[in-house]
Amino acid sequence: MCGIVFYYANQLNSHTAKERVNQSLHALTHRGPDACTTLEAAAAHFAHARLAIVDLSDSNQPMRSPDGRYTLVFNGEIYNHHHLRDRLSRNWAFQTHGDTEVLLAGLVEKGIGFLSELEGMWAFALWDSTKRELLLSRDRMGKKPLFYFREGDQFGCGSELPSLRFLATKPWQEDLDSTADYFRYGYPLPGYTAWKDVYEVLPGHWLKWSPGSIPTEEPYWQLPLPGQESPTFSDEDLHHQLSEAVRKRLAADVEVGAFLSGGIDSSIVCALAQRQMSQKLKTYTIGFTESAFDETKFAAQMAQHIGTEHHSEIFSHWEENKLEDLLCKHVGQPFADASILPTALVSQLAARDVKVALSGDGADELFGGYQRYQARIILQWYTRLPHTLRSGVERVIRALPEPTAHHSRSLLKKAHLFSDIAQRHQSETPYTAPLMFDSNHFASLFPELVSRGHTPRNLKDQTELGDLQQMLYCDALIYLPQDIHTKVDRASMAASLETRAPFMDHKVVELAFSRPANKHLRVGSGKLWLRSAFDYLLPSDIWKRRKQGFGVPLHDWFRGELGVRFESCLMASKAPIDKNAAIQLIQQHRSGKRDHGYRLWMLYVYLLSEV
C-alpha cells in the first residue's frame, strides 16, 4: 500500500518540476513511510511513498521495464500475483518477488486486457516513454483513489487531493455543481471532485492521456445489474468464495490484523480469518462513552467466541484538530461522514501492532444490510395510503420530540427517520444515493444550488430494475466508493495502515449481484443469504442484534461547544448557505424537537474546509 505521484511538465524547467514533485511526495509520506523515492524521465516525473507489505526488501518503486521504456508507480495489492507470475515468466525474467513487477510485466506484455485478469485493489500510473502515453487505472470497486488534472500540456495525478495541489500552477476553483452534490449526498459524485477541472478516475476504468490530447476513459469491468431471476448459486458457493477472498487477503510478509465491531460483517471476516491462521488474529475496536453508540461488549464477546487477541479503546470526545487534519491533509475536500473520526482512531489503534487490517466493508451494499432498504419496502405500502392519513401520521410523529439514541435502540427514532424518508421519496426518485434533505429543505438552505449538480457517469440504464434492485446497484457504484471507501482509505492510510475488504473481491460482488433483491432481504431482516451461508459461524445473539452502524453521537456535540463553533463559522462564512435557514436547524436541534446532528455536521464540515 502506497502513495503515488505522476507529473508531466514539458514547459517547466526541471528544477521547478522536481521541487513540486518533492512537495507532493512529502504530503503523502503517511501513506508510505518505509521509502520515498522519485524518478525523472525527460519531462515525466514519478514519486512513490512505500508502505512495505509484500517483498519487503525488493519491489521498490518507481519501477522501470528492463529496456527503460515503461515506468510504473502503483498503489494497492494484486492478490493473484503468484498465479499471474507463473504465466508471465515464459517471456519475462523476473527480478523481484512482489506484485509490482507482475503488474508491470503484464501491462507491458498484454496491454489493457491484462486488467481483467487482476484480482485485488489498485491505482497505478504507467508511462510509455516511446509513445509518450500515460495509462491510469483503478480497481473495480474503487478501493484505491486516483485523482488527476490537466493544464495545457501539463498533467498531474496522485493518491490524494492535498498532495496533488502542489503540482498545480494555478489555484483551484470551487465546482459549484460538486458543492450541490455534496449538500445532497455528503460527497462528490464518482469521477468528480470539489474542484473545477480536477477529476477522479472512475472505479473499474482505465484512462489514457498523451501530451496535446484530451484524456479518454473507458471501463474494463462493469458491475452486473442485480439478478432478476431465481438464484442459481448455493450457500456453499458463497461460503467458498468469501473464504477464498479472506485467504487471499491474509497473504503478506507482515502481520495481518482485523477490525472487529461485533456486527455481522466484521465478525464473519474475523471468524473466517482465524480459522485459516496458526496464531491468534489481532482484532481492534473503538467504543463510545455514550452507551447507545457503543459496541465494545459485542466485539469482546465475538473475540472470545472465535479466539482472537482483542484490543479496544473508548472514544470519549471529539477533537477539532483531528477533524481538520483529516479533511485538510488527507481528504482535501468536504466529506460529511462523521464516522471518519472513529475510523481514524481504530486505525491508529491497530497500527501500533500491524500494518494490515481486514474489514467487513461492502457487505451492507451487496447483501441488503441497510435499514433504508427495508424502509423502502414499507414505503411501497405506505405511499398507497390516502394522503390525509399519511399527513396525519407524520404530524403526530413530528409532534413527539426526536430521541437522541441510536435508531437501533429506539422505535420512535426509527419512526422519525422513516418520516424523513417518506418526505424525501420524490426527491430520491430515481434513486442515486441517500439524500440528507428533501427538495423543500434543500431549496431553503441552498437556494443558489437548486439547479446545480452533476449526473452520475458510471450508471447503466436501470429502467427495468425495481426500487430495491436500483438501490443496491446505485449504492454499490456511488455510496460505497464515494463514502465508505473514501472514509476507510483516508482514515487508515493517515495511520500508515493498509485495509483489505474481502467482501470487495469482485467474484464475491458478482455472486451477490446474481441474486434478486428479495432474496437478500425482507421486512424486518436483511442479509438473508449471509445468514444462511454462515449461520454456524457466529453466536445466535450476534445474529439477533439489531443493525448498528459506526455511528457518532453528533446530537450531543451540537448541543454543546460544537454548536457554538458552528454558529461562529456560519456567521463568518461566504458559503452558498442561507444563514437564517441554518440557524433554524441548530435551534430546532437544541430544543430537542429534532435531531439534526448529521445535517449540521454536513454544513459544519463544509464551513470548516470551505473551498
N, C-alpha and C positions, 0 to 999 in steps of 0.2 A: 504494500500500500504506500502511496507516494503523493507528491505534488509535482505537477509538470508545467513547463512554460515553453512556448514556441513563439518566436518573434522574427518576422521578415521585415527588414527596414533598408531597402535599397538606396534610399535617398539620404539616409543618415550616415554620419561618419561612424566608424567602427567604435570609437571610444564612447560616444553618446549611447549607441545601441547597447554596448556591454554594460554600461552603468545602469541603464533601465532594466536590463535583464537581471542584473545582480540584485537590484532593489526588489524586483518582482519575486525572485527566488527567496530572498530574505524573509518576505512576507508569508512564505509557505513552509518555513522550517518546522513548524509544528506538525505538518503532515509527514515529514521525513527527516527527523533529527539525526539519523545514523550516517548520512552522507549527503553533501550538497555539491553538485558538480555542474559546470557549464561547458558548452562547446560551441565553437563558431565555425561555420562553413560558408565562406563568402558573405552574402547578405543575410543568411539564415542563422539564427541563434537558438540554442536549446539550453534548457536548465532543468535539473531534476533534483528533488529532495526525497531521499530514500528512507523508508521505514522497512528494514530488512526482515523479511518473513520466511522467504524460501531462498536456498542457495546463498547463505549469509556472506560468504567471503568473495563470491564472484557475482555475475549478473549486474554489474554496475552500469549505470546509465548516465547520459545518453549513450545508446548502443548503435554502432555502425556495422553495416554489412562488410564482409571481407574485402570487397572491391571499393569500398568507400562511397558507393553511390547513394545508399539509403541510410538515413539516421532516424532512430526511433526513441521517443520518450513515452512512457507507459505507466499508468496508474491502475492498479487492480490485481486480480488474481485469475489465472486461467487454470481451472481445476482439472481439466483433462490433458494437461500439457505432456505428461508422460506418454500417453497413448498417441498424441499428435507427433511427438518427437520420434517415436519408432517409425512412423510412416514417412517423415520428412528426412530422416537420416540417410536415406539412399542417395539424396542429392545435396545434402548439406553436412559439412563436417562441424559438428557442434563443439564449442569450446567451453561451454558452461553447463550447469545442471538445472537452471531455473526456467521459469516460464517466459521470461522476456525474450530470450533468443529464439524460443519456439515461435512466439508471435512474430518476431522479425522474419524468421525463415519462411513461415507460412505465407506472410503477406508478400514477400519477395517472389516466392516460388508460385503462388496460386492467385495472388491478387485479392480483390474484394470478395470473391467467392469463398475465401478462407474464413470469413466472418461467421458464416453459417455453421462451421464446424466447431466453433469455440463454445466452451461451457464455462461460465464464470461471470465476473463483473469487471468492467474495464472502461477506461477513457484513454485514448492514445493519439499521438500526432506522429505521422510518418512522412518524412521529406525525401523526395526523389530529386537529387541534385542535377541529374541529367535532363529530365523533363521540366525541372523547376515546378514540381507539382506537390501539393500537400494533401494528405489524406487524414481526416479525423474520423473518429467513431466512438460511440458509447454503447454500453451493453444493452441488452434487450429491454430490461425493465427500469433502466435509468438509475441504477445504484450509484454509479460514479459520475461526478459532474464534469462538464467541459464547456467553458464559455469562450466566446470569440468576438472580435470586432475587426472591421476593415476601414482604413482611412487611406483612400487612394491606393497606392501600391504597397502600403504598409498593412501588415496583418499580424494580429496577436491573438493567442489563445492560452488558456490556463485553467487550473483546477478550481480557483476561487476568484470571485469578483474583486475583492480588495487588492489581491496580488496583480490582477490584470490591469488595474488602473495605472500602475507605474509604467506601463508600456504606451499609454495613450499620449498623443502630442497635444491634445486639447481637452478641456474639461468636459465631462459627460453631462448630458442634459436629461432631465426627467421625461419619461414617456408617460403622458397622462392616460393613455389607453391602458397601460400596465397598472397605473395607480388605481384606475377604476376597477380593474380585475382584482387588485389587492383588497380593496374595500368590499368587494363581493365575496371573495373566496379566502383571503388571507395570504395569497401568494400570486406571483405572475403565472400566466398560463404557459404550457410547455413550449419551449423554443424562444420565449421572450424573457426579458429582464426588466427591472425598473427603469432602465436607461435606454434612450434612443440609440438605435444602431449598434446595440450590444446584445448579443444573442447567446442562446444555449443550444448546442447540438441536441437534436431530439433523441430520446431513447430508441434503440433499435434501428438507428440510421447511421449512414456514413455521409461525410461531406468532403467534397473536393474543391480545392482552390489553387489557382496559379496567378502570378503577378499579371495585372491588367484584366483579369476576368472577374465575373461575379460568382460567388460560391454556389455550387449545386449540391443539393441534399436529397438523398433517396433512402427508402427503407430497405434493409436486408432481411428484416423479420417483422411480422405484424401479429399482434395479439389476435387470436381467433375470437370471433363473436361467440358469446355464451351459447352452449348447446341448447337446442330446442327439441331434441328427440330423446327417447329413453336412453339412459346411460348404458354404455357397453363395457365400462371398466368396473372392476370389483374393488372391495375393501383391500384385498391383497395387493392389487395394483398400486393403490395409493400408499399403502404401508411400505411396499418395496421402494417406490420412487422417492418418498420422503426420507426413508432410511439411507438410501444411496446418496441423497443430497447432503445429509448430515455427515456421512462418512467422508465425502469429498472435501467438505469444509473443515474437517478435523486435520487434514494434511497440512503440516507446517514444520519448519525447522525451529520453531519456538513454541512455548506452551500456549495452549488454547483454553480460554475460559468461556463463560456464558452469562448473559443477563437472565435473571430468573425473577419474575414478578409474582408468581403464584397463580397467574392466569393460565388458561388452557394452552395458548400458543407456545409461550416460552417453556412451559412445563413439558410439553411433548418433545420439543427440541432438546431440552436438557436430559430427559429420560432416555431418548434415543442415543444421545451422545455418550452418556455414562455407560450404557450397555456396550459401547464399542471401544471403551478406553480401559487400559490396565491400571491406571491410577485414578484417584479421585478428581472429578471435574470441579474446578473452582467456579462458584456461582456468586452473583452480585445483585443486590437490590438496594433501592433508595426508598425510604418511607417518609411520612409527614407527621408532624405533631398533631394535625387535625385527623382524628380517627376516621372520619368519613372518606378520606383520601388515602389512607394508609393500607398497604397490602403486605407489610413485612411479615405478619404472622402466617399468612398463606404461603409466602415464599419459603419461610423457615420450615413449615410443615412439608412442603413439597421437597425441599432439600433433604430433609430427614428421610422421607419416603424413598428417594432414589439414591441416597448416599453420597451427596456432594459435599465438598468443603465450602460452606456458605459464609458470605460476608455481607453485612448490611450497615447502613448509616441512615440517620434521620435528617431530613431537610427541614430546618426549623424556621427559616425566614428567607425572604428574597433579598438579593443584593444587586443594586442598580449597576454597580461597576461590572459585575459579571455579565449582566444582560448587554451592557454597552460593548464589552469585549467581544461577545459572541456576534452581535449584529455588525459591529464596525470592522473587526479584524478577521471574521470568518464568513459570515453570510453576505454582507456587503449590500443588502437591500432590505426593505421592510419584510418581515416574516412574522406571522401572527400566532404561531403555535407555541403557547406558553410552556408546553412540556419540554421544550428545548433546554430549559434550565435544569430540571431533574435529570434529563438525559445526559447533559454535560457532567453533572455530579456523579452519576453512576459510572460514567466512562472514566472519570478521574479515579474513582474507587478501584475499578478493575485494572486500570493502567499501572497501579502500584505493583501488580503481580504478573500481569500477562500483556502480550502485545496484540492478541487477537481475542475477540469475544463473539460467540454466536448469539443471534437474536431471533425472536419469533415474528419479526416484521413481515407483513404481507398476508398473513392468514385471514384477517378480517375481510380484506378486499376480495380474496379468492374464494372464500368459503362462506360468505354471508354472515359475518360476525357482528356487524354494527347494528345497534338497535334502531337506527334510522331505516334499515331495510324492513324490519318488522313493522315500523310505523307506517311505511308506505303501503303495506298490505292492509293495515287497518284503515288507512286514509281512503283506499279504494271503496270501502264500505261507507265510511263517514261522509264522503262527498255526495253520496246518494241520498242522504237525509235532507229534509226540507231546510232551506236557508235560514228560516226563522228559528228552527230548532238548534241548528249549528251555532247561530249567533248567540242564542241564549246560553248554551253550554259554555261558550268561550267567555261570555261576560261573567258567568259565575266563577270560572277558573281565574280570570283576571282580578276578580274582587278579592280573592284569597292571596295573602302575602306569599311570595315565592320562596320556598325553603332554600337555605344555602348549602344543604347537604348534597353530596354527590347523587346523581339521579339513580344510581344503583340501589340506594337506600331509602328512597322517598317516592311514593306513588304520586303525591302532589307535585313533586318536581317533574316527574315524567309527564304529568298532565300539562304543566306549563310548557314543557318542551314540545309536546305534541301539538299544543295550540299554536306555538311558533311555526311548526312545520306546516300546519294547515293553512296559516296565513301566507306562508311563502310558496305554497304549492304552485300557484300560477307562475310566479317568478322563476321557479325551478323547473318549468316545463317549456321546452325539452331540457332534461337534466344534464348539467355539465359537472357540477361539484356542489357540495353543501354550501348554502348561502348563509351569511351572517345576518342579513337584513332582508325584509320583504321590499317590494318595489316602492311603497309609500315611505317607509323609513329611510331607504337609500336616497330617495329624491329630497327628503327634508334635510338629511345630513350632508349630502354631496351634490348639490344642485348643478354644479359645473361639470359633473362627471356622468350624468344620467345617460347621455347619448354616446358615451365613450366605452371602449373595451375592445379586446382582441377576440377573434374567432379561433377556437382550437384547430390546429393544423394536422393533428395526428389521429383524428377520429374517422372511422369508416361510416358509411351510411347505416343508420340504426333504425330505419323506419319499420323493419319487421320485428324489432325487439319489443318485448313487453317492458313495463316500468321497472321491474326488479332486474331483468337482464340488462337493461340500459344502465341502471345504477352501478351494477357490478363492473360492467365494461368501462364506463367513464371513470369510476373510482380507481380502477387498475391503471388507467392511462394518464390520469390527471392528478387526483388526490394523492395517490401512492408516491409517484416520483416528486411532485412539487411540494408536498408536505412531509410525509413520513421519511422518505429517503434523504431529503434535504436536511431535515432535523437531525437524523441519526448520523449522517456523514459529517456535517459540520461540528456537531457536538462531540462526537467520538474522536475525530481527527484533531480537534483542538487539544485533546489529551494524548495525541500520538497513539491512538488505539484503532486497530482495524476491526470493523464489524462485518460479520458474514451472516447472511439470512438464507437458511435452507429453503424456506418457502418460496424464495425468488428464483430457485432453479427453474429454468424455462420448461423443463419437462414436467415439473410439478404444476407450473402455471397452466400449461396446455391441458394437463389432465383435469385440473379443476374446472377449466372452461369448457370441457367436453360435456359437462352435466347442465341440465336446465336449472334455473334459479330455484324452482320449487323443490329440487332435490337437496338443496343446501340449507333451506330454512323454511320455517312456518311460524305462525303467530305464537310467541312465547318461547321459541327455541331456534337458535342458529347453529351453524357449523355441524349440520346433521351428519355429513359424510365423515368429517374428522372424528366425531363422537363414535360413529360406527366402527371406523377402522382402528381407532386407538383406545377404545373403551377400557381394555385390560391394563393400560399403561399408567393411569392416574387414579388416585383415590376418588371414591364416589362424591365426597363433599367438594372436591375441586370441580368436578363436572357440574355439580348442582349450584355452584356460585353464580350469582348474577354478574354479568359482564361489567367490569370496571376498568375504564381506560386509564392511561397515565395522566390523571387529572391533577390540576394545580388549584389551590384554594384562593382564586383570584377575588372572590367575593369579599373575603376579609381584608385583603390587601388594599382594595379600592375604598373600603370604608375607614381606612386608616391613613397612614402617611402617603401611600401611593396615590390616593385620591387627590390630596393636596398638590402633589407634584404634577399630576395630570392636568389640573386646572391651571397651574402656573405655566406649563408648557403650551397649553392650548391658547391662553391669552397672548403669549409672545409669538405665536406662530402665524405664518402667512399661508398655511396649508389650505387646500380646497375643501375645508370642512366648515359647515355652518356652526358657529360657536354657540349660538343660542340652543340649537337642537342638541349639541353635545353636552351642554350644561344640564339640559333636561334629563339626559341619560344618567349623569352622575347623581343628580338629585333624586331621581327615582330609585337608583341603586342604594343610596344612603338611607332612604326612607324605609327600606326593607320590602317595598311593594314588588320590586322586580330584581332579579339577579342579572345584571348587565355586565358581569365580570369579563366575559370573553369579548364582548363588543367594545368595552372600554379599553381592554388590553390591545385590541387591534388598532384603535385610534392612538393609544399611548406609544406603541411601538413605532408607528409612522412618525409621530411627533419627535420621538427620541432620535430616529435615524433619518430625519426629514431630508428628502432628496432635493 
